[in-house]
Amino acid sequence: MRAVVAALLLALALGTRAESIVFENVRLVNVSSGEVSQPMRLGVRDGFIVDADSIEVADADAVVETAGYLIPGLAEMHAHVPPMRAGDQAVHDTLMLWLAHGITTIRGMLGEPGHLTLRQQLADGEVAGPRLITSGPSFNGGSVSSAEAARRMALAQHEAGYDLLKLHPGLWPQAFEAIAQTADRLGIDYSGHVSVAVGLDRVFASKQGTIDHLDGYAQLMVPQDHELYGTDPGLFGVNLIDGMDEDRISDLAQRTAEAGVANVPTQSLVENWATGDIEAIMQREAMRWIPADTKARWREQVARLRESYESGEDAQRYVELRRRLIRELNDAGALILAGADSPQILSVPGDAIHHELKIYAESGLTPAEALATATINVADYIGETNRACLEAGCVADLVLLENNPLEDIDNTRSILGVMRAGEWYDRERLDTALDEIAARAGDG
């Protein structure tokens, strides 16, 4: 029997998708209840979880006998898929980095026509990687010349088949209203930044899906009688550190919950460039997958960013205020979705989400609440009842962990294998792929 299983798992490693797979002696992590089951059997057939008794072990195409903790696949809700001009290898390596770290869904926040084809290739299993939800090219002060142009652009992206509209800085109120009204009529999500001229008040009054980077909150934390009120906020409000009143956070969190808008904090990205020990970050194991020229560019970008503010106590206060905002948003019932903006500055695809989840836990969320931001909160936001679950009928996007993530959120890193729509990637298969990416990065 073991020889048969070994042969079948070898076939999987070579890229053959098994129709039925049985996990033996696994504990299921219920993110909603914060409970873990006793060791049990879980079956997968044709990409969906099925009743455990509906597949006989002897009849299964493959059996995974490694004990561990099964969680739903994780999501990265602010990802940047490389442009197709970067080449297939660069795109495929980035997708594999996400997948190898347990990311089975990504929301691409700077899409292009080639990503629509890539989305279908991922869905068909032609390319290995997470499910792709993609925006189109961004709406910003350069791409939108008038309210009418904004309407036409929204309609064109909807007809092209993009999943959402991406908002970037530089929009003004009339353009934002044109985007919002058109998107609402078409039933397409619009999410992203909060332009300075638009402001958080208008966003709360709209149906914008997500606020990314906690953008716009810093401006409303500065009292009107403060000298920094109405001044240039800088990147995500970093210029307003001295004027931010933490007593305003609770009200903003409550208003967010009442507005029904979700937040994708990308806090790990901000902490890396605002207060991070760059040398320590560069020594992380994940940096072996990043080419030397990219790492050099990241160093230069951080140096330029830090020229705009004084690092030290002020920067640390900025980070702590953002962490408190994350905690109070969660406490108020506002939806938080995990996103790390990878692969942007110092954010390695896949690895960055685990740093993000740890920050949520350090901000005051329980491990279960932190895990929810990358699983059940995402399914809730998208309106999917057959994802981020471990019951019969759920899509088989799964991560097998060695250790219990409800005891320590860092245990989301103890990945023994990843399943994407029924295709199983065991640790050996993942490590082989990661070693090949590291070799290519070293060659660069």
MONORSUL-V400776 format. One record per pair of residues at least 12 apart in sequence whose C-alpha atoms are under 6 Angstrom apart, sorted by sequence separation. I is the first residue (numbers start at 1). J is the second residue. D is the distance in Angstrom with one decimal. If there is no record, write none. Layout:
i=I j=J d=D
i=I j=J d=D
This chain:
i=27 j=39 d=4.7
i=340 j=352 d=5.9
i=376 j=388 d=5.3
i=402 j=414 d=5.3
i=26 j=39 d=4.9
i=119 j=132 d=5.3
i=340 j=353 d=5.7
i=357 j=370 d=5.6
i=375 j=388 d=5.2
i=401 j=414 d=5.2
i=25 j=39 d=4.7
i=26 j=40 d=5.4
i=401 j=415 d=4.6
i=25 j=40 d=4.8
i=400 j=415 d=5.9
i=401 j=416 d=5.4
i=25 j=41 d=5.8
i=200 j=216 d=5.5
i=400 j=416 d=5.4
i=24 j=41 d=4.7
i=191 j=208 d=5.7
i=400 j=417 d=5.3
i=23 j=41 d=5.6
i=190 j=208 d=5.5
i=191 j=209 d=5.2
i=23 j=42 d=5.1
i=190 j=209 d=5.9
i=191 j=210 d=4.9
i=192 j=211 d=5.3
i=193 j=212 d=5.7
i=218 j=237 d=5.1
i=399 j=418 d=4.6
i=22 j=42 d=5.8
i=189 j=209 d=6.0
i=192 j=212 d=4.9
i=398 j=418 d=5.9
i=22 j=43 d=4.6
i=194 j=215 d=5.6
i=215 j=236 d=5.3
i=222 j=243 d=5.1
i=398 j=419 d=4.9
i=21 j=43 d=5.9
i=193 j=215 d=5.9
i=194 j=216 d=5.6
i=222 j=244 d=4.7
i=397 j=419 d=5.4
i=21 j=44 d=5.1
i=111 j=134 d=5.8
i=221 j=244 d=4.9
i=222 j=245 d=6.0
i=397 j=420 d=4.6
i=20 j=44 d=5.4
i=111 j=135 d=5.0
i=112 j=136 d=5.5
i=164 j=188 d=5.7
i=166 j=190 d=6.0
i=167 j=191 d=5.8
i=171 j=195 d=5.7
i=221 j=245 d=5.3
i=397 j=421 d=5.3
i=20 j=45 d=4.2
i=105 j=130 d=4.9
i=108 j=133 d=6.0
i=110 j=135 d=6.0
i=111 j=136 d=4.3
i=112 j=137 d=5.7
i=164 j=189 d=4.7
i=165 j=190 d=4.5
i=166 j=191 d=5.4
i=167 j=192 d=4.8
i=168 j=193 d=5.2
i=170 j=195 d=5.7
i=172 j=197 d=5.3
i=173 j=198 d=5.1
i=396 j=421 d=4.9
i=19 j=45 d=5.4
i=104 j=130 d=4.2
i=105 j=131 d=4.6
i=106 j=132 d=5.2
i=107 j=133 d=4.6
i=108 j=134 d=4.5
i=109 j=135 d=5.4
i=111 j=137 d=5.2
i=136 j=162 d=5.7
i=164 j=190 d=5.5
i=166 j=192 d=5.7
i=167 j=193 d=5.5
i=169 j=195 d=4.6
i=172 j=198 d=5.6
i=396 j=422 d=5.2
i=19 j=46 d=5.0
i=81 j=108 d=5.9
i=104 j=131 d=5.9
i=107 j=134 d=5.6
i=110 j=137 d=5.7
i=135 j=162 d=5.5
i=151 j=178 d=5.7
i=221 j=248 d=5.8
i=74 j=102 d=5.8
i=75 j=103 d=5.3
i=79 j=107 d=5.6
i=80 j=108 d=5.2
i=135 j=163 d=5.6
i=138 j=166 d=4.9
i=139 j=167 d=5.0
i=140 j=168 d=4.8
i=147 j=175 d=4.5
i=151 j=179 d=5.9
i=73 j=102 d=5.9
i=74 j=103 d=4.5
i=77 j=106 d=5.7
i=78 j=107 d=5.7
i=79 j=108 d=4.8
i=80 j=109 d=5.8
i=134 j=163 d=5.5
i=135 j=164 d=4.6
i=138 j=167 d=5.8
i=139 j=168 d=5.7
i=140 j=169 d=5.5
i=141 j=170 d=4.0
i=150 j=179 d=5.8
i=273 j=302 d=5.5
i=73 j=103 d=6.0
i=74 j=104 d=5.7
i=75 j=105 d=4.6
i=76 j=106 d=4.8
i=77 j=107 d=4.7
i=79 j=109 d=5.9
i=99 j=129 d=5.4
i=135 j=165 d=5.3
i=140 j=170 d=5.2
i=141 j=171 d=5.1
i=73 j=104 d=5.2
i=75 j=106 d=5.6
i=78 j=109 d=5.9
i=99 j=130 d=5.8
i=135 j=166 d=5.7
i=140 j=171 d=5.5
i=147 j=178 d=5.6
i=96 j=129 d=5.4
i=95 j=129 d=4.9
i=338 j=373 d=5.1
i=327 j=363 d=5.8
i=337 j=373 d=4.6
i=338 j=374 d=5.0
i=327 j=364 d=5.7
i=336 j=373 d=5.6
i=368 j=406 d=5.6
i=21 j=60 d=5.7
i=367 j=406 d=5.2
i=20 j=60 d=5.4
i=21 j=61 d=5.9
i=23 j=63 d=6.0
i=323 j=363 d=5.2
i=20 j=61 d=5.2
i=21 j=62 d=4.8
i=22 j=63 d=4.8
i=23 j=64 d=4.8
i=24 j=65 d=5.1
i=26 j=67 d=5.1
i=28 j=69 d=5.8
i=29 j=70 d=6.0
i=21 j=63 d=5.6
i=25 j=67 d=5.3
i=26 j=68 d=5.1
i=27 j=69 d=4.8
i=28 j=70 d=5.0
i=29 j=71 d=5.5
i=367 j=409 d=5.2
i=18 j=61 d=5.8
i=26 j=69 d=5.8
i=298 j=345 d=5.4
i=210 j=261 d=5.6
i=212 j=263 d=5.8
i=214 j=265 d=5.2
i=209 j=261 d=5.5
i=210 j=262 d=4.6
i=211 j=263 d=4.8
i=212 j=264 d=4.6
i=213 j=265 d=4.4
i=210 j=263 d=5.2
i=212 j=265 d=5.8
i=213 j=266 d=5.2
i=8 j=62 d=5.7
i=204 j=259 d=5.3
i=5 j=62 d=5.7
i=269 j=340 d=6.0
i=262 j=335 d=4.7
i=263 j=336 d=5.0
i=264 j=337 d=5.0
i=266 j=339 d=5.1
i=262 j=336 d=5.8
i=264 j=338 d=5.9
i=266 j=340 d=4.3
i=253 j=328 d=5.9
i=264 j=339 d=5.6
i=253 j=329 d=4.7
i=257 j=333 d=5.8
i=241 j=318 d=5.9
i=257 j=334 d=4.2
i=254 j=332 d=5.6
i=268 j=356 d=5.1
i=289 j=437 d=5.9
i=289 j=438 d=4.5
i=288 j=438 d=5.5
i=291 j=441 d=4.3
i=290 j=441 d=5.5
i=289 j=441 d=5.6
i=291 j=444 d=5.5
i=101 j=350 d=4.9
i=98 j=349 d=5.3
i=97 j=349 d=5.7
i=98 j=350 d=4.1
i=97 j=350 d=5.6
i=77 j=338 d=5.9
i=78 j=339 d=4.7
i=76 j=338 d=6.0
i=77 j=339 d=4.6
i=79 j=341 d=5.1
i=76 j=339 d=4.9
i=78 j=341 d=4.9
i=79 j=342 d=5.3
i=102 j=399 d=5.8
i=75 j=374 d=4.9
i=74 j=374 d=5.1
i=74 j=375 d=5.6
i=72 j=388 d=4.9
i=102 j=418 d=5.9
i=72 j=389 d=6.0
i=73 j=397 d=5.0
i=73 j=398 d=4.5
i=72 j=398 d=4.6
i=73 j=399 d=5.5
i=71 j=398 d=5.8
i=71 j=399 d=5.4
i=70 j=399 d=5.7
i=70 j=400 d=4.6
i=100 j=430 d=5.8
i=69 j=400 d=5.6
i=69 j=401 d=4.9
i=68 j=401 d=5.5
i=34 j=368 d=5.7
i=68 j=402 d=4.8
i=31 j=368 d=5.8
i=51 j=392 d=5.4
i=50 j=392 d=4.3
i=49 j=392 d=4.8
i=49 j=393 d=5.5
i=48 j=393 d=5.9
i=49 j=394 d=5.4
i=48 j=394 d=5.6
i=48 j=395 d=4.5
i=49 j=396 d=5.5
i=48 j=396 d=4.8
i=47 j=396 d=5.4
i=47 j=421 d=4.6
i=47 j=422 d=3.9
i=17 j=423 d=5.5
i=13 j=429 d=5.8
